[in-house]
């Protein structure tokens, strides 16, 4: 399995979510945080990341991937 950091990316380009695959709750300190597994545009389907839902929504508030929820 490849690592997301190994994908050559133009550092001037912001990766965009292609689709949201799954969600989970994880402990962060004394609270629980919602995370979403993201497939990024232009990256192999085997390379996904878990991102905090609140952060994704702040960075991509109107992205079409939100319609999948």
Order of alpha helices (4+ residues) and beta strands (2+ residues): beta-beta-beta-alpha
